[in-house]
Amino acid sequence: MDIPIKLSSRYDNENFQKRSFVLSGFIRMNIPLSREVYEFCDHIINKGYQFDLGCLHTVDRQILEEFKKYKEANE
């Protein structure tokens, strides 16, 4: 018998894909993946932030700008 498990939105497949996408931006920018980076990923995904997917350079710049704002707000 299968028991349905309701995962929080944090763990659904779409959010895993979004998290992977944001983390890959940090990797492209040579920013080490730290606890702060992972917490930022959760924050930006839960906030529902929409990225301009025109080019990766633009997305990376957006990620970096939002990360800086996040860090300033959490100091």
N, C-alpha and C positions, 0 to 999 in steps of 0.2 A: 504494500500500500504506500503510495506517495503522499507525503505530508507537505502541503504547500508552505513555503517559507517566504514571508514578506520581508524583503530586505529594505533597509532604509534607502532613500533616494541617493544617498552617498555611494551606494554600492551597485546601482543599476548599470547596465551595459553602456547606456548612452553617457553617463557620467564618467565611467572608466575611459571611454574614448576621448571625452573632453579633457580629462586630467592628463591623459597621455599626450594629447595635442599641446597643452600648455607646458608640460614638462619638457617636451621636445624643443620648445622655444628656448627654455633656459639652457638646454644642452647646446643648441646652435650658438647661443650667445656666450658660451663657456662660463656660465654661472653654475657653481657647484649646487647639487641638489641637497638641500638641508631641510631640517624640520620646518624652518620658516617658509621655505619654498613650497613644501607640501601643504602647510596650513594656508598659505596664500591660494594655492590651487583650489582647495575646498571653499575658501571664501569667494573667489571669483566665479566658481561654478554655481554655488548657492545663490549668489547675487544675480545670476542669469546674464552675465556680461556677454555681449555679442561682438565677435571679432570681425574685422574687415578681411575677408579671405582673398582679396585681390592678389596679394603676393606675400610670401613668408616674411620678407623684410618688414613690411608694414605691420604684420601680426606681431612679430618680435618686438618692434618698437612700442606697440600698444601694450603688450605684456609687460615690458620693462617700465613703462610709464605708470601702469596700474600697480605694479609691484612697489615702486618707489612711494606712491601714495599710501599703499597699505603699510609699508614700513614706518612712514612718518606718523600715521594714525595710531600705530601700535608701539610707539617708543615710550 
